[in-house]
Amino acid sequence: MSIIVTNEITVPAERAEAVAGRFKANSKNLHGLDGFEGFQVCQPTDPDDSRWLVITRWRDEEAYAAWRESKNYAKSHPDNPADEAKRPLKGVDAQSVVRHYAIAHDYTP
């Protein structure tokens, strides 16, 4: 069964629109990846909360690991400071909390 990988990031209110736009623009890098099943970027509804949740769904841990090693990942997560402007989270606190979950039950009406 699929796995879910979440990433909780801190996005300042003044960067919200730009960050949402960067994720949208970079979503094309995920299209067609083997084992990729979808993702959501969730913005908090509480204006005092700056913690966003990025949720990705993968066929299995191996598919997720392959993406982490791919050119597509490197393209949107550059290590080179000169490429900082290309990152979806430019200007966002680099601290994040990443968690992996196995789906114990899935129901979609």
Summary of the structure (lengths in Angstrom):
residues: 109
radius of gyration: 14.4
end to end distance: 18.1
largest distance: 46.3
contacts: 260
relative contact order: 0.31
helix: 34%
strand: 30%
